[in-house]
């Protein structure tokens, strides 16, 4: 590809090309040469996989509109260069089609991305303290940590996960024609084939940990993309992204291993404060540890502990810092020993 052309390629250009590729694949299976050409195009710019996934979403929604008749009007979001905004009343079927039933994308400007909840989505959940591994239809595997809720839509043209709460490890099957996208409320993570963890702390804070491969991260409504590689972690606060951005941090093999200790039912601590450790145990247990003394909460702790054994952790901390554990039905209280 001519580097000068690549440098001036706009988001609108990318959206239009993505729509053409999706339309071509919808008409008939791609040939091996076309598959190679598509793969090369997708890998040529970090914005392209996301554009391709959005164009696929248009197709899925448009095909549903066919069954509802030519006057059907649904909800839609339009990309106008400043992000995405809801269009009241949506678009008619005629507005989301090119002739022959393929994807419609505006060649003069905006790409229409239709918002819909697909009835084929697989709902996956875990209770507090539970973990489970679930295979997806494309050969990918999702490992859900405690108290996690997500929706997974995987079909012939689309691979999308909406992480509503919690934490999950995604072992993504390689498929350059179907980018694998994990979405939270404000942040999108796109991979073609890799292994990574997304942890949603609340509505605006998300942590990405990449174990293998590459993941592209984009804030909703922003053209800024951050690429995160193997052995790196990215902490995203959507309130700060536009002003300060986000920078990946490299992890040592030990740090990476500790971050994934939950797969074995453990919590790995390395110099965290007791306040931080108590909050982590609360993710896995209804019976919580309570520390009301700030001086005790500031103590640091290191070790590997069973996530479902808060009492054992409280006893170990008490022994290490000469504290007393007071237990009742709902909690373990760590207090200073009476003098």
Protein Blocks (a to p, Z undefined) as FASTA:
>chain_A
ZZklmmmocfklmmmmmmmmmmmmmmpccdfklmmmmmmmmmmpfklmmmmmmmmmmmmm
mmmmmmnojkbccdddddehiaccddehiaafklmccehhiacddfklcacddddddfkb
ccddddehiacddddfkopacdddehiacdddddfkbccdddfbdcddddddddfklccd
dddfkbccddfbdcdddddfblmbccdddfbhcdddddehiabdcdddehiacdddfklm
mmnopadddddfklmmmmmmmmnopacdehiafklmmmmmmmmpmbdcddfbfklmmpcc
eddddfklmklmmmmmmmmnopaddddfkbccdddddZZ
